[in-house]
Amino acid sequence: MINTKCRYLIVMALGVVMNEALYAFCHYFQLPLWLDTSGTVFAAVVLEPTAGLIVGLINNFYLAITSGNNQDMLFYAVSAAVAVIAGIGLRRNGRIDWTRLPMVIGLMILSNCIIVNILMLWVNKGVVGSHWAMIFYNQAIEWGWPDILSSIFGTCIVKIMDSIATGLLLPVFFYCLPKGLKSPIDISDNPLSSEKL
């Protein structure tokens, strides 16, 4: 078993790499997802919510520097919300409880839609921020929806798909994680620990 500090550093580094790699993958292939909080959620569940908060902060700081847009730091609110929701929501009596995953995904959808739409309305003055959100926005406009509702609709559709994908990838990432990087409580008697699958 790897010592705790080393385990934390490795899992948190993996979380940052996952955030950046999955975001780049989705961006490159123009998928209707971001997946830029997948590593944040992963660290929050595998370690603790605080680890997810740190991974999310590093991710948003990196995005703000590389994009030259300091407003990316405001979206840390999304990372913080999903880290707390997943890190606390998926644990029961200290153990990961995968039966709670649908509830956690639902709460992630709710928080993502609320926070991202508030930021979109405040920071971007109601202008949607991604290619796919614009497609859904335009569809809502064609249906005769008002501009603001169309913006909210476009953003929510993307965040719903993103939250579902992030939640469904989480058990896969957990399964792939080497046993030495998992908490001892998550290895024994867990129906979804890697040796039980």
C-alpha positions in Angstrom: 0.0 0.0 0.0 1.3 3.4 -1.0 1.5 5.9 1.9 -1.4 8.4 2.2 0.5 11.5 1.1 1.8 9.8 -2.0 -1.6 8.3 -2.8 -3.2 11.8 -2.5 -0.6 13.4 -4.8 -1.0 10.6 -7.4 -4.8 10.6 -7.5 -5.0 14.4 -7.5 -2.5 14.6 -10.3 -4.5 12.0 -12.2 -7.6 14.1 -11.6 -6.0 17.2 -13.1 -4.7 15.2 -16.1 -8.2 13.7 -16.6 -9.9 17.1 -16.5 -7.5 18.5 -19.1 -7.3 15.4 -21.3 -11.1 14.8 -21.4 -11.8 18.5 -22.0 -9.3 18.5 -24.9 -10.8 15.3 -26.3 -14.3 16.7 -26.2 -13.2 20.0 -27.7 -11.2 18.4 -30.4 -14.0 16.1 -31.5 -16.6 18.8 -30.9 -18.7 16.6 -28.6 -21.7 18.1 -26.8 -19.8 17.6 -23.5 -17.1 19.3 -21.5 -16.0 16.5 -19.1 -13.7 19.1 -17.5 -14.9 18.1 -14.0 -14.5 14.4 -14.4 -11.1 14.4 -12.6 -12.5 16.7 -10.0 -15.3 14.3 -9.2 -12.9 11.3 -9.3 -10.5 12.9 -6.8 -13.5 13.9 -4.5 -14.9 10.4 -4.5 -11.6 8.4 -4.3 -10.0 10.6 -1.7 -12.3 13.2 -0.2 -14.2 16.4 -1.2 -11.3 18.6 -0.3 -9.1 16.8 -2.8 -11.7 17.4 -5.5 -11.8 21.1 -4.5 -8.1 21.4 -5.0 -8.1 19.5 -8.3 -11.0 21.8 -9.6 -9.1 24.9 -8.5 -5.9 23.8 -10.3 -8.0 23.0 -13.4 -9.8 26.3 -13.5 -6.6 28.2 -12.7 -4.8 26.4 -15.6 -7.7 27.2 -18.0 -7.7 30.8 -17.0 -4.0 31.1 -17.7 -4.0 29.1 -21.0 -7.1 30.8 -22.4 -6.1 34.3 -21.1 -9.6 34.7 -19.7 -9.6 35.2 -16.0 -13.4 34.7 -16.0 -12.7 31.0 -16.2 -11.9 31.2 -12.5 -15.6 32.0 -11.8 -16.5 28.6 -13.1 -14.7 27.1 -10.2 -18.1 27.3 -8.5 -19.2 24.4 -10.8 -16.1 22.4 -9.8 -16.6 23.1 -6.1 -20.3 22.1 -6.3 -19.6 18.7 -8.0 -16.7 17.9 -5.7 -18.8 18.4 -2.6 -21.9 16.6 -4.1 -20.0 13.6 -5.4 -17.5 13.4 -2.5 -20.2 13.4 0.1 -23.1 11.9 -1.8 -21.4 8.7 -3.0 -20.3 7.7 0.5 -22.3 5.9 3.1 -20.7 5.0 6.4 -17.3 6.0 4.8 -17.6 3.6 1.9 -18.4 4.3 -1.7 -22.1 3.3 -2.4 -22.6 3.1 -6.1 -26.4 2.7 -5.6 -26.4 6.5 -4.8 -24.9 7.4 -8.2 -28.3 8.3 -9.9 -29.1 10.7 -7.0 -25.6 12.2 -7.3 -25.9 12.6 -11.1 -29.3 14.3 -10.5 -27.8 16.7 -8.0 -24.8 17.4 -10.3 -27.3 18.2 -13.2 -29.2 20.6 -10.9 -26.2 22.4 -9.5 -24.5 22.6 -12.9 -27.5 24.0 -14.7 -28.1 26.6 -12.0 -24.5 27.8 -11.5 -23.6 27.8 -15.2 -26.8 29.6 -16.2 -26.2 32.3 -13.5 -22.6 32.7 -14.8 -23.7 32.7 -18.4 -26.3 35.4 -17.8 -24.0 37.5 -15.6 -20.6 37.1 -17.3 -21.6 36.5 -20.9 -24.7 38.6 -20.8 -26.9 35.6 -21.8 -24.7 34.5 -24.7 -24.1 30.7 -24.7 -20.5 29.6 -24.5 -20.2 26.5 -26.6 -20.9 25.2 -30.1 -23.5 22.7 -29.0 -25.2 25.1 -26.6 -25.6 27.4 -29.6 -27.2 24.6 -31.6 -29.7 23.9 -28.9 -30.2 27.7 -28.4 -31.0 28.1 -32.1 -33.4 25.2 -31.9 -35.3 26.8 -29.1 -35.4 30.1 -31.0 -36.9 28.2 -33.9 -39.6 26.9 -31.6 -40.4 30.6 -30.7 -38.9 30.7 -27.2 -37.6 34.0 -25.8 -33.9 34.7 -26.1 -33.1 34.2 -22.4 -35.0 30.9 -22.1 -33.3 29.7 -25.3 -29.9 30.5 -23.8 -30.8 28.7 -20.6 -32.2 25.7 -22.6 -29.0 25.4 -24.7 -26.8 25.6 -21.7 -28.8 23.1 -19.7 -29.0 20.5 -22.4 -25.2 20.5 -22.6 -24.7 20.4 -18.8 -27.3 17.5 -18.5 -25.3 15.4 -21.0 -22.0 16.4 -19.4 -23.2 15.5 -15.9 -24.6 12.2 -17.0 -21.4 11.3 -18.8 -19.2 12.4 -15.9 -21.2 10.3 -13.5 -21.2 7.2 -15.7 -17.5 7.4 -16.3 -16.8 7.5 -12.6 -17.2 3.8 -11.8 -15.1 3.0 -14.9 -12.3 5.2 -13.7 -12.6 3.7 -10.2 -12.4 0.2 -11.6 -9.3 1.1 -13.6 -7.5 2.6 -10.6 -4.8 0.4 -9.2 -5.7 -1.2 -5.8 -2.8 0.6 -4.1 -4.3 4.0 -4.9 -7.8 3.1 -3.4 -8.7 3.7 0.2 -8.6 0.4 2.1 -12.2 0.8 3.1 -13.1 0.9 -0.6 -11.3 -2.3 -1.5 -12.9 -4.8 0.9 -16.5 -5.7 0.7 -17.3 -3.2 -2.0 -19.5 -4.7 -4.8 -17.8 -2.4 -7.3 -14.2 -2.6 -6.1 -11.8 -3.7 -8.8 -11.3 -7.2 -7.4 -15.1 -7.8 -7.2 -15.8 -6.9 -10.9 
